[in-house]
Amino acid sequence: MSERIERDFFQRDPEEQKAFLEQTWCDSCMEVNLGMEEPAEYELKNTVFIEGKCKRCGAVVLTEITEDDF
């Protein structure tokens, strides 16, 4: 079983942080780019995720980081 490996979101370049926090999709609101609060970055099964809360409704917002995002 794979374990979640915590990473430090705030070690990313400020512009990159800004993009990840603004370019979101909320499954609850069904809208794009509402923004994310309280980001937590982690790796699970060799995939990196940034998880936070939707700025509008507070639901969990999850972004999967692909190699294109680096």
C-alpha positions in Angstrom: 0.0 0.0 0.0 1.4 3.4 -1.0 1.7 6.2 1.6 1.0 9.8 1.1 4.3 11.8 1.1 3.9 15.4 2.2 5.6 18.1 0.1 6.0 21.8 0.7 3.8 23.7 -1.7 5.4 27.0 -0.6 8.8 25.9 -2.0 7.4 26.4 -5.5 8.1 29.6 -7.4 5.6 32.3 -6.4 4.2 32.6 -10.0 3.7 28.8 -10.1 1.9 28.9 -6.7 -0.4 31.7 -8.0 -1.3 29.7 -11.1 -2.1 26.6 -9.1 -4.2 28.6 -6.6 -6.2 30.4 -9.3 -6.6 27.8 -12.0 -9.0 25.4 -10.3 -12.1 23.4 -10.9 -14.7 22.9 -8.2 -16.8 19.7 -8.6 -19.4 21.2 -6.1 -19.8 24.6 -7.8 -19.2 23.1 -11.3 -17.2 26.2 -12.2 -13.6 26.9 -13.2 -11.1 29.3 -11.6 -12.9 30.0 -8.4 -9.6 29.7 -6.5 -8.2 27.5 -3.8 -7.4 28.2 -0.1 -5.3 26.2 2.3 -3.2 24.3 -0.2 -1.5 21.1 0.8 0.9 19.4 -1.7 1.6 15.6 -1.5 2.7 12.7 -3.6 0.7 9.4 -3.7 1.6 6.5 -6.0 4.2 8.6 -7.9 1.6 11.3 -8.7 1.8 14.8 -7.2 -1.4 16.5 -6.0 -2.3 19.9 -4.6 -5.4 19.8 -2.4 -7.2 22.7 -0.9 -10.6 24.3 -0.4 -12.8 26.1 -2.9 -12.8 29.8 -2.1 -16.6 30.0 -2.9 -18.1 26.9 -1.2 -15.3 25.3 0.9 -15.4 21.9 -0.9 -12.2 20.0 -1.5 -10.5 21.0 -4.7 -7.9 18.6 -6.0 -5.3 19.3 -8.7 -3.2 16.5 -10.2 0.2 17.8 -11.3 1.4 16.4 -14.7 4.8 16.8 -16.2 3.4 19.5 -18.5 2.8 21.6 -15.3 6.5 21.7 -14.4 
